[in-house]
Amino acid sequence: MSTTRRLLLTALPKVTLSRVTGLLTRTRLPKGVRRRFYEWFARRYGADLDEVEGELHAFPSLHSFFRRPLCAGARPVTTDVLAWPCDGKIVTAGPLQGDRIQQVKGHDYELADLLGDAELARRLRGGQQATIYLAPGDYHRVHSPFDGEVCGVEALAGTLFPVNPPAVRSIPRLFARNSRHVFTCKLSDGTPAAVVMVGAFNVGDTLVSLTRGVVTRGQELGQFGFGSTVVFVLGPGAPQLASISADASVRMGQTAVARTSG
């Protein structure tokens, strides 16, 4: 089944279909049906409407609803030095294997391929990473996991494979093959880091909110559409990420720091 899925997804005209979907999701909905439609969407995909800022009828299209803001206090940001950058489920998390990232158990890929920057990959070698999958119902804005600086953002062209768990298990080097935006960062103490917003099938229109400058923990970096993935990489010497298993849910703003005993 995995081989069949890989062949079908490889042959699919993913970028073209995603552009068509993008046009459809931008279609303005009649104001009278918006609330009922978004309520159906929330039931279908598990979105929490109680935390949405503003009235549902104020979102003119499904595209705008995907990028909905949260009301004040919905995501308190931890006072610890590291926070999760987004809502979602952990795909993999833990130490880098030298300069390689685990995609799923038994399959990995080169960090330099993901980042499109061999020098940045060299500086991050031997660090840590967390890969987080955002399902369609999740809050779809991505925030800085730390206080520090965004040194630049690079848009890397690629295809648009789905990033749901079956596709991740089937497609080798998936995250390094999809279109993505790489935020080159450093923590306040100078430790190198990167936040990668990986595009996906039906999510080819990532919005970058910040391209350069000082950031505070919890500050918005960008926005996705209908589900995607964030890869968060810390260089050697950074605080240790929490030990967290695959499929565990995280929420933007929660602490991402390992707890010490005693």
N, C-alpha and C positions, 0 to 999 in steps of 0.2 A: 504493500500500500504506500509506503514511504517513497519507493522508487516511482510509482505511478504518479503520485502527487508532485514529486519533483519535476517529472517530465511535463506534466500538464501546466504547472506554474511557470516553468521556463518558457514554454511555447506561447503562453497567454500574452496578448498585447497589453501589458500592464500599464504602461504610461498613458497610452491612448484611452483606455477604459477609465483610468483614474481622472483624466481631464474631463471626460464626459460626466462622470459622477460629480466632479467639482462644479460643473455648470448646473447640474440638476439641484445640488444642495444649496446653490446660491439663488435659486428661484424664490421670489417673494411669495410667501404664503398669505392667503386672505386673513386679515386680522381676526376674524371670527372663529377660525379653526385652529389658530396657533396653540392656544392653551391645551386643547384636547389632544392635538398632535404631539406636543412635547410631553404631556402626561403619559400618552401611550409609549413614547420613546423611553421615558424613565422606567416604566414598568417592564418594558422589553429588555432594556440593557442595564438596569440597576442604578440609574442616576438618582442622586438625592436632590430633589427640587427645593427642599427646605433651606439649603445653603446657597441658593442662587440669588445674586444681587439683582433687584429690579423685578418687574412684572413679566410673566412669561410672554404676554402679547407684545412686549417691547422688542422681542427678537424677530426680525423680519423674515429670517430664513433659517433652515436647519444648519447651514454653515455658521451663522452667527451664534446659534445656540451651542454648537460644539465648543466654541471659544468663550463661553459664558464666564463672567467674573463671579467671585464668591463674595458673599456678604461679610462685613467686618466680623472678625473673631472666629470665622469658620475653620481657619487653619492657624492656630497659634504657633509661632515659630520658637523652637527650643532655644534656650540660652547656652546649650552646649555648642562646641566649636563646629560640629557638622550636623546638617539636617538633610533629610531626604529631599531631593529636588522636585519630586512630583508624586502624584498618586499612582498606584499601580501594583503589580505583582512582580516579585523577584524572579528573574529568569536564571541568572547565576550571580554569585557574589563571593568575593574572597580575594586572596593574593593573586597577582599576575604570575603566570608561569614564565618568568623571564620577560620576554617581550610578546607573549601570547595571551589571548583572552579565551576563556572557556565559553563556547556558545551554548552547548548542552553537554551532558556527560558523554565523554568519548570524542567530542568534536571541538576544535578550537580554531583560531585564526590569528593572523599577525596584527599586533597593535598598530604598526605603521600603515597597514592597509586600511584600517578603520579611520585613522587620523589624516591620512594623506600627507604625512610629515614625518620623515625618518628621524629628524633631529628631536622633535617633540617626543616621539616614541622612545628615543634613547634616554631622554631625561625622566620619563615615566617608568622605564624598565625596572622591574622588581617591586613595583608598588601594589596598589589594590584597585579593585573595580567592583561596580555593581551595575547590572543590566536590569532595567525595569520596563515591563510591558504595560502600556496603558490601554485598557479595554475601551470600547466605544462609550460606555457610560461614565467613565472616570472624568474627573476635572482635568482639562487639557492644557493647562498652562504650566510652564517649566520655570523653576526659580533657582537662584544661586544656592548651593548647599553650604556656603561658607562666606565669611568676610574675606575680602581680598580684592582682586582686580581681574577684569576681562581684558586681555592683551590684544585680542583680535578675534574675528569670526571668519571662517572659511567655508564657502558653499562648495560641496563636492558633488559633481554630477554622478548619476547612477540610475539604476532601474527602480522599480517599486514593487518588490515582492511583498506579499502579506507578511506580517510579523507575529501572527497568532502562534500559539504553541505548536500545532501540527506542522506549520511551515518552517518554524525554527528547527524542528527536529529533522526536517527533510532537505533543506537547502543549505549546502556547505557555504560558509563565509557570508551568510545572508546579510548581516549588518554592515559588512565592508563592501557589499555590492549595491546596496540601496543608496539613493540620493540622501544627503545628510548635511547638517551644519555643525561644524566643529568650533566650539568655543575654547580657545587657548587661554588658560587662566593661571593664576598663582594665588596661594593663600597669603594671609597677612604677613607670615614669616618668610615668604618667598618660595615655599614648597610648590613645585609645578603641579598642575592639575588640568583636566579637560572635562568638558560636558559636551556630549555628542547627542544631538537631536536627529534621530534616524527617521527618514520618511518611510512611508509604507503604501501599499495598495490603497487607493482612494485618499491618500494623505500626502499629496505632492506639493502642497502649498504652505509649508512651514513659514510662520511669521517670526522674524527676529525682532525682539523688543530693545535689545541693547547690543551694540557692536564693540564698544570699548569704554573703559573707565573703571573707577572704583565701584565695588558692589558690596552690599551688606547681605548677610544671610537672610534668605527669604525674598530677595528682590527678584522681580520677574526678568527672565532672560528671553523667553519666546513662547509661542503658542502653536499647538497642533490642531489638526482636524479630527477625523474619525479614527481614533486609536493609533498608537505608534509605540516607539521605544526610545528610552534614554539610556545611554551608557555614560556612567560617571566614573572617572579615573583619577586616582590620587597617586602622586609620586612617592618615592621612598622618604621616610621621615614624617609623613602626615599622621595625624591621630588614627588609631585603628578603627576601622569600620566595624559596626556591630556584626556579630555572627548571626546570619539569618539564612534560612533554608529556602530552596526553590519553591515557588508558588505562595510564599508568605506575602501578605498584603502590607504595603507601607502607605503612609500619607504624607504629603508635602508638609514640611515644617516639623515633623516628629524628629527626635534625636536619631542620628545615624551612627553614634559613637558607641564603641564596645564598652560595656560596664565592667569595672574592675571589682574584684571581691575584697572584702575587708573594710 
